[in-house]
């Protein structure tokens, strides 16, 4: 368990640095083109296309197949090296093909994803530079998951830091050369150089992020060689797993397509896809630092338990991971909901539009992270069919709910879409845990629910305290201190966050939460120079 703690800490630190740099990148991008502007949704849609495919690949085919398959292949005389080269070669061919076809179809994709006619030409130009990211994002995940399966967790987590640094440099150059939207540069006429620098610079960062991982392969005893002999290393079972994840990909893509069309229908004068992307970036900060780090560290262990047939060990790891995630994610959700408007003000003067979308997303942060945990649990069991089933239920809720958002006024349409996505995550989480319980004969549900109700009570108490301090500081009306400027917003967020953390921790102490002690154990152990494993 101590090794899992060290791996989680390494992953969390890398993710934290990456996310903070990602915030800086997002802030610079908003300064460059604005949140509600002619270019915002055009650029947002163009970058949404490759990132959507990447998210589906990373959370579906690669994660579902790669780690369990490599763990199984590690017993081969060569330690799985031949198998790894075959899978990586196959992945490179597939990603290159998808990227080429998608880039060729850029004009059609822009229309398909609902970009208004006035913005289509610009969105298509951005897309030509952005869609090659599919190849490099897929390659990054492929190479990184191989390293994770070899229990080398750091490179996969720290490589995005390089990407963000490159992107930040490119955005600074763009603002220096062409001006910032936040300072009055409207950017209604886009030259080839502007488009290449903004979209091409983003692609360059992602390419470097992927290619740098080859350096770390040598450190784990691997050397990549193309191997097109794809038969003979149990690729048949991998293909079967990929079939279900591909079906999940199609279903999720359909939901994403509808979400994008509805959000883009609001028009350039209202919050749309670009505002939703920035709200999602903030939403993903605690999920990426906490949930992804914890689950990634436990995932290989759960796959090993499943391979040995140790359901007891699998269940214990799943329960420990789920409770660790909830301890921190519940507080993060509560704190971000209260400070959503001040945080949005750090990015843009249009804080009300962005803040409302952020709150709608945050309603679903806890179930979203738990669904991620449940998906990885099924993948470690070699089961990709069941995640497809509970994802299909989520997609059904999203499709029906988002279509109804066409009825919402344009000023709240994007927030309505985000709220539907959050409610769908609740449905998905309940179904996922029920199916996992049936599959494994139990998930330590009593202990998980016993922890959850304590976290929820403490979270609600912290929300009440945080909201009270927000009112004391002036509220979120126009000209109020918490939203009067970026610096004031950061100060207000920090003050409220500290108050909420004290209240949250205090209530957990009163409620005698055993997970609080386990969660603080690494910090207390380091301070006291002793070692204690979490339960």
Secondary structure, DSSP 8 states (H G I E B T S, - for coil): -HHHHHHHHHHHHHHHHHHHHHHHHHHHHHHHH-SSSTTHHHHHHHHHHHHHHHHHIIIIIIHHHHHHHHHHHTTSTTTTHHHHHHHHHHHHHHHHHHHHHHHHTHHHHHHHTT--HHHHHHHHHHHHHHTTHHHHHHHHHHHHHHHHHTT--HHHHHHHHHHHHHHHHHHHHHHHHH--GGGT----S--HHHHIIIIIHHHHHHHHHHHTHHHHHGGGT---------SSSSHHHHHHHHHHHHHHHHHHHHHHHHHHHHHHTT-TTS--HHHHHHHHHHHHHHIIIIIIHHHHHHHHHHHHHHHHT-HHHHHHHHHHHHHHHHHHHHHHHHHHHHTHHHHHHHH-S-HHHHHHHHHHHHTTHHHHHHHHHHHHHHHHTT--HHHHHHHHHHHHHHHHHHHHGGGS-HHHHHHHHHHHHHHHHHHHHHHHHHHHHHHHT---HHHHHHHHHHHHHHHHHHHHHHHHHHHHTT-SSTT-GGGSSHHHHHHHHHHHHHHHHHHHHHHHHHTT-HHHHHHHHHHHHHHHT------
